[in-house]
């Protein structure tokens, strides 16, 4: 877990440019999501990127180009309608979560990000839990994710209500 680093925004922009070059006209928008997209939030230094595309099935045609810039294609990787790519091997640096325009997953990710950006108490509660879990499960990503699941769902529910009322 690291303190927020302003370089994460630049790292996102640099990677988003590469993704635009690969997916060209299939891309509608690319968002920086996850903890590295929330100023003042401690995070694992992994840049989460969410391209929104016209047709998620067409993304499979770009697997070789993604491999050429260091990504491992993981298919849906547990979320129906997503294409997931991971970069950096054991020292992951980037995750790419591709969704088709109109997917509810897009709203869920953006609501969570934006909610934490403007609700400092929620952000701090989330940061404290993440830090505790990272110390408790330094080599067990599944246990880390499971440990934060309940709080994520609670924040997500509040965030979706808040986001839809914006």
Helices and strands as residue ranges (DSSP letters): H 7-23, G 24-26, E 27-33, G 35-37, E 47-53, G 56-62, H 63-68, E 71-73, E 82-87, E 94-100, H 104-118, H 120-136, H 141-164
